[in-house]
């Protein structure tokens, strides 16, 4: 019974690793940013706090971000399972929900 349980745990661990790899390949490798007043395209792994992302319609966002201007509709279905886009704006309180 212990060997069977260990086998199931191993299979689940392998599936979890494949899922994480699939999610990582879903994110873009580069980002357009404004850094030190100049626009540049940099590797997503080189993003630092204070970089301003330039995002166009249909693009995927490669980092946690804060909206500074305007309103966007986001497809959060991969995270929440909701089928409708969620609206986010710069005027909203960044802390939403309760503990």
Buried (B, 14 or more C-beta within 10 A) or exposed (E): EEEEEEEEEEEEEEEEEEEEEEEEEEEEEBBBBEBEEEEEEBEBEEBEEEBBBEBEEEEEBBBEBEBEEEEBEEEEEEEEEEEEEEEBEEEEEEEEEEE
